[in-house]
Amino acid sequence: METYIVDWLGLLVRWAHFIVGVAWIGASFYFIWLDNHLEAPKVAADRERGVSGELWAVHGGGFYQAQKYQVAPPALPETLHWFKWEAYTTFITGFFLLCLVYYYGASTQLIDPAVAELSPAAAIAIGVGSIAGGWLVYDVLCRSPLGQNEKLLALVMALLLAAAAWGLCQVFGGRGAYIHFGAIIGTIMVANVFFVIIPGQRELVKAKREGRLPDPVHGLSGKQRSVHNTYFTLPVLFTMISSHYAMTFGHRWNWLILVALSLAGALIRVWFVLRHKGRASPVPLVAGLALLAGTAIAIAPPRAPAAPAGETVVLAEVKAIIDRRCASCHAAKPTQEGFATAPKGFRLDSERLIRANAAFIHQQTVTQRVMPPGNITEMTDDERELVRRWFLSGSYRR
């Protein structure tokens, strides 16, 4: 019953995380697009009121006019809409999901004894510490003189994030390392909203209500962090889906793959932002796509040596291995603690299913060696070799 409840919690929280994340990212992308498409106001009266840019749009059968003030309007409206809860709820649901999947199930989802021998408590402490530390380092850099030089700041952050990717992959299994890298960046994004953007906006509103001239530094600081957030978005989204692709997190150079794909996402986002401004150099886009293509080519598995001609591996031998090492999870009724049903509904508890999924079994246990997770059932190299010969000889077809 406990695992059944955990499964339902996972479903509901993941669903909520997806919904609020879409709302936050959609709003963020929209405002970046909006800000980069503003035109000088055509009406002199608008310019006199402090309007610095405006945009007309048509959507859903209606016309909209958006205006942006250089600092603030002469008088605040009665109703002022804030965009913050999308970010906050994304963090809340994301952290809950991290606890539910990777901390509650640390022994299988986070720890890999082949990478580092950690206790669940130590692994969780490292995970939480890396997330909090990532924000603190980033915030100090932004508030330092380095924060006034965007290009140099970007370079330093890229190097620090690369170091974080390497470090996480030295202590956690690939899945856990990737998701914590994403959690570091995602936390920076939310903390930017909570500690910088929203307080700055509150100060602007307070100054107007008190009749003071608002300090434009708050708007500039908020703008800087908002731009950072938009470049962080695609790398975060990659880490969210990366657990489905063992070819990345399961590779021996997984940290370098993580850096390359994150950088590719950031570069592609740079191109979109430039495109919004109307002066889109193709260099960031080409560089991002080249990184994706180069990574795909570099990590392509080598051609496996053929099995001896005419060799036949008896299915019963392979099934015995699957029963010992895999079926404790991938069965109609899993016996592995923490699993109420087979992960993703993927079962290997019959000869028919083993034959039908031969290519996937070979990929996960031999080519990428990511199953069993953390080698929790202690699959041996000899057993993996037998699976390799069974698949490459075509014995699974007989």
Buried (B, 14 or more C-beta within 10 A) or exposed (E): EEBEEBBEBBEEBBEBBEBBBEBBBEEBBEBBBBBBBBEEBEEEEBEEBBBBBBBEEEEEEEEEEBBBBEBBEEEEEEEEEEBBEBBBBBBBBBBBBBBBBBBBBBBBBBBBEEBBEBEBEBBBEBBBEBBEEBBEBBBEBBEEEBBEEEEEBBEBBBEBBBEBBBBBBEBBBBBBBBBBBBBBBBBBBBBBBBEBBBBBBEBBBEBBEEEEEBBEEBBEBBEBBBBBBBBBBBBBBBBBEBBEBBBBBBBEBBBBBBBBBBBBBBBBBBBBBBBBEEEBEEEBBEBBBEBBEEBEEEBEEEEEEEBEEEEEBEBEBBBEBBBBBBBBBBBEEBEBEBBBBBEEEEBBBBBEBBBEBBEEBBBBBBBBBBBBBBBBBEBEEEBBEBBBBBBBBEBBEE
